[in-house]
Amino acid sequence: MTIEYIGQAETEFVGKAESMLADYTAMLHRSDARNAEARELLADAEALAAEVRDLDNAEFMATPDEQVRIGAHRALLQSEIDAKSSRVLQLHQETFQEWEAWTARQ
């Protein structure tokens, strides 16, 4: 092996390492963004769940007409909670799949 060949191999190795580090950093940034979105969604879902609990308490003393209205509102809130929860699961799945794909390439 010549010194020129060793220098070239070293340069290629450093280039590959820098590329791998850049890919990994980009993946971490995407993961951080998904986690931030998931935290916001979970906070929103918790606020909606608190509202559902309040409706449950109000329904106990409500008139039959109010109970119907409360039930419809609760169903709407539960639908929103379910949508937010589904999005959180999707975000976590995307992060997991990206991590799996990245590690498989390494």
C-alpha positions in Angstrom: 0.0 0.0 0.0 1.2 3.4 -0.8 0.9 6.5 1.3 -1.3 8.0 -1.4 -3.7 5.0 -1.3 -3.9 5.1 2.5 -4.6 8.9 2.4 -7.4 8.2 -0.2 -8.9 5.4 2.0 -8.8 7.7 5.0 -10.5 10.5 3.1 -13.2 8.1 1.9 -13.7 6.8 5.5 -14.0 10.3 6.9 -16.4 11.3 4.1 -18.6 8.2 4.9 -18.5 9.0 8.6 -19.5 12.6 8.0 -22.3 11.5 5.8 -23.5 9.0 8.3 -23.4 11.6 11.1 -25.3 14.1 8.9 -28.0 11.4 8.2 -28.2 10.5 11.9 -28.5 14.2 12.9 -31.2 14.8 10.4 -33.1 11.7 11.6 -32.8 13.0 15.2 -34.2 16.4 14.2 -37.2 14.7 12.4 -37.7 12.5 15.5 -37.6 15.6 17.8 -40.2 17.4 15.6 -42.5 14.3 15.7 -42.0 14.1 19.5 -42.9 17.8 19.9 -46.0 17.3 17.8 -46.9 14.2 19.9 -46.5 16.1 23.1 -48.8 18.9 21.9 -51.4 16.3 20.8 -51.3 14.5 24.1 -51.7 17.8 26.0 -54.7 18.6 23.8 -56.1 15.2 24.3 -55.7 15.5 28.1 -57.5 18.8 28.1 -60.3 17.2 26.1 -60.4 14.2 28.5 -60.7 16.6 31.4 -63.7 18.2 29.7 -65.2 14.7 29.2 -64.8 14.1 32.9 -66.5 17.4 33.7 -69.4 16.4 31.4 -69.7 13.0 33.2 -70.1 14.9 36.4 -72.6 17.3 34.9 -74.6 14.6 33.3 -75.3 13.0 36.7 -77.5 16.0 37.7 -78.7 17.0 34.2 -82.2 16.9 32.9 -83.0 14.3 30.2 -82.7 16.9 27.4 -79.3 18.1 28.8 -78.2 14.5 29.1 -78.8 14.1 25.3 -76.9 17.3 24.6 -74.1 16.2 27.0 -73.9 12.8 25.4 -73.6 14.3 21.9 -70.9 16.7 23.0 -69.0 13.8 24.8 -69.1 11.7 21.7 -67.6 14.7 19.7 -64.9 15.1 22.3 -64.1 11.4 22.4 -63.8 11.4 18.6 -61.3 14.3 18.8 -59.4 12.4 21.5 -59.3 9.3 19.4 -58.0 11.3 16.4 -55.2 12.9 18.4 -54.3 9.5 19.9 -54.2 7.9 16.5 -51.9 10.7 15.2 -49.6 10.2 18.2 -49.3 6.5 17.5 -48.6 7.2 13.8 -45.8 9.6 14.8 -44.2 7.1 17.1 -44.5 4.4 14.3 -42.9 6.7 11.8 -40.0 7.3 14.2 -39.6 3.6 14.8 -39.7 2.8 11.1 -37.1 5.5 10.3 -34.9 4.2 13.1 -35.2 0.6 11.8 -34.4 1.7 8.2 -31.4 3.7 9.3 -30.0 0.9 11.4 -30.5 -1.6 8.6 -28.4 0.7 6.3 -25.5 0.9 8.7 
